[in-house]
Amino acid sequence: MAIDRSKLAALVQQAAIAQRNADADLTDLDIAKAYRRVFAGPDGELVLLHLTQVLLGMGGAVWNRDPEIRANNAVRRDIADRVMALMFGVIHEDKPEVRK
C-alpha cells in the first residue's frame, strides 16, 4: 500500500489542530507532568521502552531506499523524540508559558 504524502500531511495537520483544541486548557507543563505520572514505575518504564524502541523504532535506522518508508520512519522517530522530551526534558515550573 503506497502512502499518499499529501493526504498524510492533511491528516496530520487535522489531528494537530484537533489536539490543540482539545488541550486548549492544558499547558505544556500539565502534559509533561501527566506523561511522567503515566510512565512512572516499573510497568510504565517497560511500556515506555516498548513504545519508543519497538513501536516507534527509536533504536532503528531512519534511512531506507524507499522514500515513503524513509518518511514514515522519520515521523515515527519524531514522535518518539517528542515522547522522550516530555518524559525527560527539563520542566520550568516557575517560567510563565507563552500562548501562541
C-alpha distances in whole Angstrom, upper triangle without the diagonal:
4,7,9,12,15,14,13,17,18,17,18,22,22,22,24,27,27,27,30,32,31,33,36,38,37,38,36,39,38,34,35,38,36,33,36,38,34,34,37,39,37,35,33,33,32,29,29,28,26,24,24,24,22,19,19,20,23,25,22,21,19,19,16,16,13,14,10,11,15,14,13,16,18,17,18,21,22,22,24,26,27,28,30,32,32,34,36,36,40,41,44,45,48,46,46,42,42,39,37
4,6,9,12,11,11,14,16,16,17,20,21,21,23,25,26,26,29,31,31,32,34,38,36,37,35,38,37,34,35,38,36,33,36,38,35,34,38,39,38,36,34,34,33,30,29,29,26,24,24,24,22,20,19,20,23,24,22,20,18,17,15,15,11,11,8,9,13,12,11,14,16,16,17,20,21,21,23,25,26,27,29,31,32,33,35,35,39,40,42,44,47,45,44,40,40,38,35
4,6,9,8,7,10,12,12,13,16,17,17,19,22,22,23,25,27,27,29,31,34,33,33,31,34,34,31,31,35,33,30,33,35,32,32,35,37,37,34,32,32,31,28,27,27,25,23,22,23,21,19,17,18,21,23,21,19,16,17,15,15,11,10,6,9,11,10,9,12,14,13,14,17,18,18,20,22,23,24,26,28,29,30,32,32,36,37,39,41,43,41,40,37,36,34,31
4,6,5,6,9,10,11,12,14,15,16,18,20,21,22,24,26,27,28,30,33,33,33,31,35,34,31,32,35,34,31,35,37,34,34,37,40,39,37,34,35,34,31,30,30,28,25,25,26,24,21,20,21,24,26,24,22,19,19,17,17,14,12,9,12,14,11,11,15,16,14,16,19,19,20,22,24,24,26,28,29,30,32,34,33,37,37,39,41,43,41,40,36,35,33,30
4,5,5,6,9,10,10,12,14,15,16,18,20,21,22,24,25,26,28,31,30,31,29,32,32,29,30,33,32,30,33,35,33,32,36,38,38,36,33,33,33,30,28,29,27,24,23,25,24,21,19,20,22,24,22,21,17,17,16,17,13,10,8,11,12,9,10,13,13,12,15,17,16,17,20,21,21,23,26,26,27,30,31,31,34,34,36,38,41,38,37,33,32,30,27
4,5,5,6,9,10,11,12,14,15,17,18,20,21,23,24,26,27,30,30,30,29,32,32,29,31,34,32,31,34,36,34,34,37,40,40,38,35,35,35,32,30,31,30,26,26,27,27,24,22,23,25,27,26,24,20,21,20,20,17,14,12,15,16,12,13,17,16,14,17,20,18,19,22,23,23,25,28,28,28,31,33,32,35,35,37,38,40,38,36,33,31,29,26
4,5,5,6,9,10,10,12,14,15,16,18,20,21,22,24,26,29,29,29,28,32,31,28,30,33,31,29,33,34,32,32,36,39,39,36,34,34,34,30,29,30,28,25,25,27,26,22,21,23,25,28,26,25,21,22,21,22,18,16,13,16,17,14,13,17,17,15,17,20,19,19,22,23,23,24,27,28,28,30,32,32,35,35,37,38,40,38,36,33,31,29,26
4,5,5,6,9,10,10,12,14,15,16,18,20,21,22,24,27,26,27,25,29,29,25,27,30,28,26,29,31,29,29,33,35,35,33,30,30,30,27,25,26,25,21,21,23,22,19,17,19,21,24,22,21,18,19,19,20,17,14,11,13,14,11,10,14,13,11,13,16,15,15,18,20,19,21,24,24,24,27,29,28,31,32,34,35,38,35,34,30,29,27,25
4,5,5,6,9,10,10,12,14,15,16,18,20,21,22,26,25,25,24,27,27,24,25,29,27,26,29,31,29,29,33,35,36,34,31,31,31,28,26,27,26,23,22,24,24,21,18,20,21,25,23,22,19,20,20,21,18,15,13,15,15,11,11,15,13,11,14,16,14,15,18,19,18,20,23,23,23,26,28,27,30,30,32,33,36,33,32,28,27,24,21
4,5,5,6,9,10,11,12,14,15,17,18,20,21,25,24,25,24,28,27,24,26,29,28,27,30,32,30,30,34,37,37,35,32,33,33,29,28,29,28,25,24,27,26,23,21,23,24,28,27,26,22,23,23,24,21,18,16,18,19,15,15,18,17,14,17,19,17,17,21,22,20,22,25,25,25,28,30,29,31,31,33,34,36,33,32,28,27,24,21
4,5,5,6,9,10,10,12,14,15,16,18,20,23,23,24,23,26,25,22,24,27,25,24,28,29,27,27,31,34,34,32,29,30,30,26,25,27,25,22,22,24,24,20,19,21,23,26,25,25,22,23,23,25,21,19,16,18,18,15,14,17,16,13,15,18,16,15,19,20,19,20,23,23,23,26,28,28,30,30,32,33,35,33,31,28,27,24,22
4,5,5,6,9,10,10,12,14,15,16,18,21,20,21,20,23,23,20,21,24,23,21,25,26,24,25,28,31,32,30,27,27,28,24,23,24,23,19,19,22,22,18,16,19,20,23,23,22,19,21,22,24,21,18,15,17,17,13,12,15,14,10,12,15,13,12,16,17,15,17,20,20,20,22,25,24,27,27,28,30,32,30,28,25,24,21,19
4,5,5,6,9,10,11,12,14,15,16,20,19,20,19,23,22,20,22,25,24,22,26,28,26,27,30,33,34,32,29,30,30,27,25,27,26,23,22,25,25,22,20,22,23,26,26,25,22,24,25,26,24,20,18,20,20,16,15,18,16,13,16,18,15,14,18,19,16,18,22,21,21,24,26,25,27,26,28,29,31,28,27,23,22,19,16
4,5,5,6,9,10,11,12,14,15,19,19,20,20,23,22,20,22,25,23,23,26,28,26,27,31,34,35,32,29,30,31,27,26,28,27,23,24,26,26,23,21,24,25,28,28,28,25,27,27,29,26,23,20,22,22,19,18,20,19,16,18,20,18,16,20,21,18,20,23,23,22,25,27,26,29,28,29,30,32,30,28,24,23,20,18
4,5,5,6,9,10,10,12,14,17,17,18,17,21,20,17,19,22,20,19,23,24,22,23,27,30,31,28,25,27,27,24,22,25,24,20,20,23,23,20,18,21,22,26,26,26,23,26,26,28,26,23,20,21,21,18,16,19,18,14,15,18,15,14,17,18,16,17,20,20,19,22,24,24,26,25,27,28,30,28,26,23,22,19,18
4,5,5,6,9,10,10,12,15,15,15,14,18,18,15,17,20,19,18,22,23,22,23,26,29,31,29,25,26,27,24,22,24,24,20,20,23,24,20,18,22,22,25,26,26,23,25,26,29,26,23,21,22,22,18,17,19,17,14,15,17,14,13,16,17,14,15,19,18,17,20,22,21,23,22,24,25,27,25,23,19,18,16,14
4,5,5,6,9,10,10,14,14,15,15,19,18,16,19,22,20,20,24,25,24,25,29,32,33,31,28,29,30,27,25,28,27,24,24,27,27,24,22,25,25,29,29,29,26,29,30,32,29,26,24,25,25,21,20,23,21,17,19,21,18,16,20,20,17,18,22,21,19,23,25,24,25,24,25,25,27,25,23,19,18,15,13
4,5,5,6,9,10,13,14,15,16,19,18,16,19,21,19,19,23,24,22,24,27,30,32,30,27,28,29,26,24,27,26,23,23,27,27,23,22,25,26,30,30,30,28,30,31,33,31,28,25,26,26,23,21,23,22,19,20,22,19,17,20,21,18,19,22,21,20,23,25,24,26,25,26,26,28,26,24,20,20,17,15
4,5,5,6,8,11,11,12,13,16,14,12,15,17,15,16,19,20,19,21,24,27,29,26,23,25,26,23,21,24,24,20,21,24,25,21,20,23,23,27,28,29,26,29,30,33,30,28,25,25,25,22,21,22,21,17,18,20,17,14,17,18,15,15,19,18,16,19,22,21,23,21,23,23,25,23,21,18,18,15,14
4,5,5,6,9,9,10,11,14,13,12,15,17,16,17,20,21,20,22,25,29,31,29,25,27,28,25,23,26,26,23,23,26,27,24,22,26,25,29,30,30,28,30,32,34,32,29,27,28,27,24,23,24,22,19,20,21,18,16,19,19,15,16,20,18,16,19,22,20,22,20,21,21,23,21,19,15,14,11,11
4,5,5,9,10,12,14,17,15,14,17,19,18,19,22,23,22,24,27,30,33,31,27,29,31,27,26,29,29,25,26,29,30,27,25,29,28,32,33,34,31,34,35,37,35,32,30,30,30,27,25,27,26,22,23,25,21,19,22,23,19,20,23,22,19,22,25,24,25,23,23,23,25,23,20,17,16,13,13
4,6,8,9,12,13,16,13,12,16,17,15,16,20,20,19,22,24,28,30,28,24,27,28,25,23,27,27,23,24,28,28,25,24,27,27,31,32,33,31,34,35,38,35,33,30,30,30,27,25,27,26,22,22,24,21,19,21,22,18,18,22,21,18,21,24,23,24,22,23,22,24,23,21,18,18,15,15
4,5,5,8,9,12,10,9,13,14,13,14,17,18,17,20,22,26,28,26,23,25,27,24,22,25,26,22,23,27,27,25,23,27,26,30,31,32,30,33,35,38,35,33,31,31,30,27,26,27,25,22,22,23,20,18,20,20,16,16,19,18,15,18,21,20,21,18,19,18,21,19,17,14,15,12,13
4,6,8,10,13,11,11,15,16,15,17,20,20,21,23,25,29,31,30,26,28,30,27,25,29,29,26,26,30,31,28,27,30,29,33,34,35,33,36,37,40,38,35,33,33,33,29,28,29,27,24,25,26,23,20,23,23,19,19,22,20,18,21,23,22,22,19,20,18,20,19,16,13,13,10,11
4,7,10,11,9,11,14,15,14,16,19,19,19,22,24,27,30,29,26,28,30,27,26,29,30,27,27,31,32,29,28,31,30,34,36,37,35,38,40,42,41,38,36,36,35,32,31,32,30,27,27,28,25,22,24,24,20,20,23,21,18,20,23,21,21,18,18,17,18,17,15,12,13,11,13
4,7,8,6,7,10,11,10,13,15,15,16,19,20,24,27,26,22,24,26,24,22,26,27,24,24,28,29,27,25,28,27,31,33,34,32,35,37,40,39,36,34,34,33,30,29,29,27,24,24,25,22,19,21,21,17,17,19,17,14,17,19,18,18,15,15,14,16,15,13,11,12,11,13
4,5,5,6,9,10,11,13,14,16,17,19,20,24,27,26,22,24,26,24,22,25,27,24,23,27,29,27,25,28,26,30,32,33,31,34,36,39,38,35,34,33,32,29,28,28,26,24,24,24,21,19,20,19,15,16,17,15,12,15,17,15,15,12,12,11,13,12,10,7,10,9,11
4,5,5,6,9,10,11,12,14,15,17,18,22,25,24,20,21,24,22,19,22,24,21,20,24,26,24,22,25,23,26,28,29,28,31,33,36,35,33,31,31,29,27,26,26,23,21,21,20,17,16,17,15,12,12,14,11,9,12,13,11,12,9,10,10,13,11,11,8,10,10,12
4,5,5,6,9,10,11,12,14,16,16,20,23,23,19,20,23,22,19,22,24,22,21,25,27,25,24,26,24,27,29,31,30,33,36,39,38,36,34,33,32,30,28,28,26,24,23,22,20,18,18,17,14,13,14,12,9,11,12,11,10,7,8,7,10,10,10,9,12,12,15
4,6,5,6,9,10,11,12,14,15,19,22,22,18,20,23,21,19,22,24,21,21,25,27,25,24,26,25,28,30,32,31,34,37,40,39,36,35,34,33,30,29,28,27,24,24,23,21,18,19,18,15,14,15,14,10,12,14,13,13,10,11,10,13,13,13,11,14,14,16
4,5,5,6,9,10,11,12,14,18,20,20,16,17,20,18,16,19,20,18,18,21,23,21,20,23,21,25,27,28,27,31,33,36,35,33,31,30,29,27,25,25,23,21,20,20,17,15,15,15,12,11,13,11,8,10,13,12,13,11,13,12,16,15,15,13,15,15,16
4,5,5,6,9,10,11,12,16,18,18,15,15,18,17,14,17,19,17,16,20,22,21,19,22,20,23,25,27,26,30,32,35,35,33,31,30,29,27,25,24,23,20,19,19,17,14,14,13,10,9,10,9,5,6,9,9,10,8,11,11,15,14,15,13,16,16,18
4,5,5,6,9,10,10,14,17,17,14,15,18,17,15,18,20,18,18,22,24,23,22,24,22,25,28,30,29,33,35,39,38,36,34,33,32,30,28,27,26,24,22,22,20,18,17,17,14,12,13,12,8,8,10,11,11,9,11,10,14,15,16,15,18,18,21
4,5,5,6,9,10,13,16,16,12,14,17,15,13,17,19,16,17,21,22,21,20,23,22,24,27,29,29,32,34,38,37,35,33,32,31,29,27,26,25,23,21,21,20,17,16,17,14,12,13,13,9,9,12,13,14,12,15,14,18,18,18,17,20,19,21
4,5,5,6,8,12,14,13,10,11,14,12,10,13,15,13,13,17,19,17,17,19,18,21,23,26,25,29,31,34,34,32,30,28,28,26,24,23,22,20,18,18,17,14,13,13,11,8,10,10,7,6,10,11,13,12,15,15,19,19,20,18,21,21,22
4,6,5,6,10,12,13,9,10,13,12,10,13,16,14,15,18,20,19,19,21,19,21,24,27,27,30,33,36,36,34,33,31,30,29,27,25,24,22,20,20,19,16,15,15,13,10,10,11,8,6,8,10,12,11,15,14,18,19,20,19,22,22,24
4,6,5,9,12,12,9,11,14,13,12,15,17,16,17,20,21,21,21,23,22,24,27,30,30,33,35,39,38,37,35,33,33,31,29,28,27,25,23,23,22,19,18,18,16,13,14,14,11,9,12,14,15,14,17,16,20,21,22,21,24,24,26
4,6,9,11,10,6,9,11,10,9,13,14,13,14,17,19,18,18,21,20,22,25,28,28,31,33,37,36,35,32,30,30,29,26,25,25,23,21,21,20,17,16,17,15,12,13,15,11,10,13,15,17,16,20,19,23,24,24,23,25,25,27
4,7,8,7,4,6,8,7,6,10,11,11,12,15,16,16,16,18,17,19,22,25,25,29,31,35,34,33,31,29,29,28,25,24,24,22,19,19,19,16,14,15,14,11,11,13,11,8,11,14,16,16,20,20,24,24,25,24,27,27,28
4,7,8,5,6,10,10,9,12,14,14,15,17,19,19,19,21,20,21,25,28,28,32,34,38,37,37,35,32,32,31,29,27,27,25,23,22,22,19,17,18,17,14,13,15,13,10,12,15,16,16,19,19,23,24,26,25,28,28,30
4,6,5,6,9,10,10,12,14,15,16,18,19,20,21,22,21,22,25,29,30,33,35,39,39,38,37,34,34,33,31,29,29,28,25,24,24,22,19,20,20,16,16,18,16,13,14,18,19,19,23,23,26,28,29,28,32,32,34
4,5,5,6,9,10,11,12,14,15,16,17,19,20,21,20,20,24,27,29,32,34,38,37,37,36,33,33,33,30,28,28,27,24,23,25,22,19,21,21,17,16,19,18,14,16,20,22,22,26,26,29,31,32,31,34,35,36
4,5,5,6,9,10,11,12,14,15,16,16,18,20,19,20,23,27,28,31,33,36,36,36,34,31,31,31,28,26,27,26,22,22,24,21,18,20,20,16,16,19,18,15,17,21,23,23,27,27,30,31,33,31,34,34,35
4,5,5,6,9,10,10,12,14,15,15,16,18,17,19,22,25,26,29,31,35,34,34,32,29,29,29,26,24,25,23,20,20,21,18,15,17,17,13,13,16,14,11,14,17,19,20,23,23,27,28,29,28,30,30,32
4,5,5,6,9,10,11,12,13,14,15,16,15,16,19,23,24,27,29,33,33,32,31,28,28,28,25,23,23,22,19,18,19,17,14,16,16,12,12,15,14,10,12,16,18,19,23,24,27,28,30,28,31,31,32
4,5,5,6,9,10,10,11,13,14,15,15,15,18,22,23,27,28,32,31,31,30,27,27,27,24,22,23,22,19,18,20,18,15,17,18,14,14,17,16,14,15,19,22,23,27,27,31,31,33,31,34,34,35
4,5,5,6,9,10,10,10,12,14,14,15,18,21,22,25,27,30,30,30,28,25,25,25,22,20,21,20,16,17,18,15,13,15,16,12,13,16,15,13,15,18,21,22,26,26,30,30,31,30,32,31,32
4,5,5,6,8,10,10,10,12,11,13,16,19,20,23,25,29,28,28,26,23,23,23,20,18,19,18,14,14,15,12,10,12,12,9,9,12,12,9,12,15,18,19,23,24,27,27,29,27,29,29,29
4,5,5,6,8,9,10,10,9,10,13,17,18,22,23,27,27,27,25,22,22,22,20,17,18,18,14,13,15,13,10,12,14,11,10,14,14,12,13,16,20,21,25,26,30,30,31,29,31,31,32
4,6,5,5,6,8,9,10,11,13,16,18,21,22,26,25,26,24,21,21,21,18,16,18,17,13,14,16,14,11,14,15,12,12,16,16,14,16,19,23,24,28,29,33,32,33,31,33,33,33
4,6,6,5,6,8,9,11,13,16,16,20,21,25,24,24,22,19,19,19,16,14,15,14,10,11,13,10,8,11,12,9,10,14,14,13,15,18,21,22,26,27,31,30,31,28,30,29,29
4,6,6,5,6,6,8,10,13,14,17,19,23,22,22,20,18,17,17,15,12,13,12,9,8,10,8,5,8,10,8,8,12,12,11,13,15,19,21,24,26,29,29,30,27,29,29,28
4,6,6,5,5,5,8,11,13,16,18,21,21,22,20,17,17,18,15,12,14,14,10,9,12,11,8,11,13,11,11,15,16,14,16,18,22,24,27,29,32,32,33,31,32,32,32
4,6,5,7,8,9,12,13,17,17,21,21,21,19,16,17,17,14,12,14,14,11,11,14,13,10,14,16,14,14,18,18,17,19,21,25,27,30,32,35,35,36,33,34,34,34
4,6,8,10,11,13,13,17,17,21,20,20,18,15,15,16,12,11,13,12,8,10,13,11,9,13,14,12,14,17,17,17,19,21,25,26,30,31,34,34,34,31,33,32,31
4,6,9,9,11,11,14,15,19,18,18,16,13,13,13,10,8,10,9,5,6,9,7,6,9,11,10,11,14,15,15,17,19,22,24,27,29,32,31,32,29,30,29,28
4,5,5,8,8,12,13,17,17,17,16,12,12,13,10,7,9,10,7,6,10,10,8,11,13,13,13,16,17,17,18,20,24,26,29,31,34,33,34,31,32,32,31
4,6,8,9,12,15,18,19,18,18,15,13,14,12,9,10,11,8,6,9,9,6,8,11,11,10,13,15,15,15,17,20,23,26,28,31,30,31,29,30,30,29
4,7,9,12,15,18,19,19,19,16,15,16,15,11,12,14,11,9,12,13,10,11,15,14,13,16,18,17,17,19,22,25,28,31,34,33,34,32,33,34,33
4,7,9,11,15,16,16,16,13,12,14,13,9,11,13,10,9,13,14,12,13,16,16,16,18,21,20,20,22,25,28,31,34,37,35,37,34,35,35,34
4,6,8,12,13,13,14,11,9,12,12,8,9,12,11,9,13,15,13,14,17,18,17,20,22,22,22,23,27,29,32,35,38,36,37,35,35,35,34
4,7,10,11,10,11,9,6,8,8,5,6,9,9,7,10,13,12,13,16,17,17,19,21,22,22,23,26,29,31,34,37,35,36,33,33,33,31
4,7,9,9,10,8,5,9,10,8,8,12,12,11,14,16,16,16,19,21,21,22,25,26,26,26,29,32,35,37,40,38,39,36,36,35,33
4,5,7,9,6,5,9,10,8,10,13,13,13,16,18,18,19,22,23,23,25,28,28,29,29,33,35,38,40,43,41,42,39,38,38,36
4,6,9,8,7,11,12,12,13,16,17,17,19,21,22,23,25,27,27,29,31,32,32,33,36,38,41,44,46,44,44,41,41,40,38
4,6,5,6,9,10,11,12,14,15,16,18,20,21,22,24,26,27,28,31,32,32,33,36,38,41,43,46,43,44,40,40,39,36
4,5,5,6,9,10,10,12,14,15,16,18,20,21,22,24,25,27,29,30,31,31,34,36,38,41,43,41,41,37,37,36,33
4,5,5,6,9,10,11,12,14,15,17,18,20,21,23,24,26,27,29,30,30,34,35,38,40,42,40,40,36,36,34,32
4,5,5,6,9,10,10,12,14,15,16,18,20,21,22,24,26,27,28,29,32,34,37,39,42,40,40,36,36,35,33
4,5,5,6,9,10,10,12,14,15,16,18,20,21,22,24,26,26,27,30,32,35,37,40,37,38,35,34,33,31
4,5,5,6,9,10,11,13,14,15,17,19,20,21,23,24,25,25,29,30,33,35,37,35,35,32,31,30,28
4,5,5,6,9,10,11,12,14,16,17,19,20,21,23,24,25,28,29,32,34,37,35,35,32,31,30,28
4,5,5,6,9,10,11,12,14,15,16,18,20,21,22,23,26,28,31,33,36,34,34,31,31,31,29
4,5,5,6,9,10,10,12,14,15,16,18,20,21,21,24,26,28,31,33,31,32,29,28,28,26
4,5,5,6,9,10,11,12,14,15,17,19,20,20,23,24,27,29,32,30,30,27,26,25,24
4,5,5,6,9,10,11,12,14,16,17,18,19,22,24,27,29,32,30,30,27,28,27,25
4,5,5,6,9,10,10,12,14,15,16,17,20,22,25,27,30,28,29,26,27,26,25
4,5,5,6,9,10,10,12,14,15,15,18,20,23,25,28,26,26,23,23,23,21
4,5,5,6,9,10,11,12,14,14,18,19,22,24,27,25,25,22,23,22,21
4,5,5,6,9,10,11,12,13,17,18,22,24,27,25,26,24,25,24,24
4,5,5,6,9,10,10,10,14,16,19,21,24,23,24,21,22,22,22
4,5,5,6,9,10,10,13,14,17,19,22,20,21,18,19,19,19
4,5,5,6,9,10,13,14,17,19,22,21,22,19,21,21,21
4,5,5,6,7,11,13,16,18,22,21,22,20,22,23,23
4,5,5,5,8,10,13,16,19,17,19,17,19,19,20
4,6,6,8,9,12,14,17,16,17,15,18,18,19
4,6,9,10,13,15,18,18,20,18,21,21,23
4,7,9,12,14,18,18,20,19,21,22,24
4,6,10,12,15,14,17,16,18,19,21
4,6,9,12,12,14,14,17,19,20
4,6,9,9,11,11,14,17,19
4,6,5,8,9,13,15,18
4,6,8,9,13,15,18
4,6,9,13,16,19
4,6,9,13,15
4,6,9,13
4,6,9
4,6
4
